[in-house]
Amino acid sequence: MLCYPYCSNIVTEEARTIEEKKLISKKELLARFSISYGALYRYKRKGLIPEEWFIKKAAPTGQETYFPEELVCERMALILAARDESSLEELAARLNGAGVRQSVLVLETAYGKKRFPLSEILSAYREDGDGGRRELTGIIKGPVDPDGKEK
């Protein structure tokens, strides 16, 4: 068996910092804030709770999820206090520093809405059932001035 001791402890600084903090289990978090499992994962999908805060750990019953207690509890209190005043999308934009207004593409389906900042769209097109394809990028992104800003 080969052993490479210099590779065994490679952990990013951010991960190490989160791991060193006091953790709270998902079960404890749900009970403390009286929220459902579905609500917690909705907050995650909307970008209100960062993916890196979901820490998976082995447990006797399988795998359990933990969070950095101070960070997630502060964020949950903020979400619950503000959710009646603004939409989750608006709250996520504020929390993620999206104070700069930008245009977005909104796709609304039977499953809900999904928003895409235009600056992140590389290509958009419609595929027809007969194998045809209609390019939509220019229509969606609209005319742009030489500085890259929308007109």
Steps between C-alpha positions, in 0.01 A plus 500: 500500500629844409454784742539867417492684833541842339166455318294371791405836650431714195203711601407844377534783749126573478406138568740486795354821642143367474594161646663663803185692590228360719253303289124454528323199352230540240249347742591753772484788251153401378373470857659825620343708223180297456554458127447200278759301311345635179538861614866446585577362154292772334723756674802310367362493142429873513857572610407613850711231665832430327573147380828492693310534828343154444759273661442127457638271770486126553270389779392161640172535309670597172582856411389812684515866403648766725543876472733757655270597786574870532479568125188299424306612808570865424393446138183310599395779737551751220304291247208445735487867599509624140295238315168682549642830374670380180520197272768239552659608170523863614642392834758276328603788275555724803691233692720412205600860434294539188432865566595567140194474282533262211266356244398138537332237290208346685380156394166411651391137488246279671770443764565864581719789386872497431696823455822531297706820493545597134873541557522126574310380192739365238245366253123460484302314238178307443519144379210397282363146493611455139867559581490869415655760724420870537766728645361728774814648659479828307131539577547430872812705557386785275715770348818585687706819476880487448564508877303176542202669664142445391341774294 
